[in-house]
Amino acid sequence: MYKFLVRPLLFLLDAETAHHFSFKAIRILSKLGFGPLFRKLYLINDPRLERKVFGLKFKNPVGLAAGFDKDAILYNELSNFGFGFVEIGTLTPKPQEGNPKKRLFRLLEDEAIINRMGFNNKGVFEAAEQLKKKHKVLIGGNIGKNKVTDNDDAVKDYLICFEALFEHVDYFVVNVSSPNTPGLRELQDKEPLTNLLKKLRKQNAKFAKKMGSKEKPILLKIAPDLSNEQLLDIVDIVKVTDISGIIATNTTISRKGLKSHLIQSEEKGGLSGKPLTKRSTEVIRFLAEKSGKAFPIIGVGGIHSAEDALEKLEAGADLIQLYTGFVYKGPTLVKKINKAILNQKS
């Protein structure tokens, strides 16, 4: 139904308009009582799918990546499509509009998307209010810095977001790898990144003690464009800072091998989708092998089939996330992946 009816209609619309339309449609249909139907169609409840990763119990290893539910409005409704966890954000301390439109582009021949959204969100405090609703699914909080914040002051932005979300999310993701905020990727350099993560770890211990709770897992989301030398630095940074794991990978600035029209493919921004499949898997395998599987990895990037997902898991990912694959293939992809995992176990 999605492939032959829903997607063709959505793809008649501008990409960002289609996203907002889909968002509203899911919300309305859920309010009209379609949630149980969605769960029946797409959710697989099977204890063999459960994963315990960085101290959390996931009902299944397939999650929704950050960017779809930026402001933590629809996480419960989205869980009805079979996801084992939903990541909200990227959130910043102050609300921001993001980059000027048009800023979201489909590359149909490549089953890809280019975005230069620029951390558009209503601010972390608005999201924290939304997250006071009861969660039906594990929630990750993806945090970043405001565009107007200098890199010298970036730590403050991440700490503000961390404090605001601490009581409301199950794990944190530190986003220093989006290509759409000027200068942000400079924070991936070893010295500033180590400093940022150490400060967050210190706050983590402080808040946990204050609230009588466990520390929250902190993950780092990295770019697929890092060299092997930089990836080795990431392995060292995880060890030195004792964070909980890595999300590999964010979108790429590479345009290598694209089939789509030159005007579209040369749009600035981060590329996601099938062109990223191979590289994200390479990064996962490299990190897993060079670290001796010393930390968990969430694999994301170009998962458009159950085979893509199994390849990520074989390469060393403990969990996986969808975004562009979910846009192109619909919620049946979640079910197909979970079924494929079960078939491997039978």
PyMOL commands that set and color helices and strands:
alter all, ss='L'
color gray80, all
select helices_A, chain A and resi 2-10+15-31+35-42+47-49+75-79+108-110+124-130+151-165+184-188+190-211+228-241+262-265+274-291+306-315+324-329+332-345
alter helices_A, ss='H'
color red, helices_A
select strands_A, chain A and resi 51-53+56-58+62-64+85-91+104-107+112-115+138-143+171-175+218-222+245-248+270-273+297-300+319-322
alter strands_A, ss='S'
color yellow, strands_A
deselect
rebuild
show_as cartoon
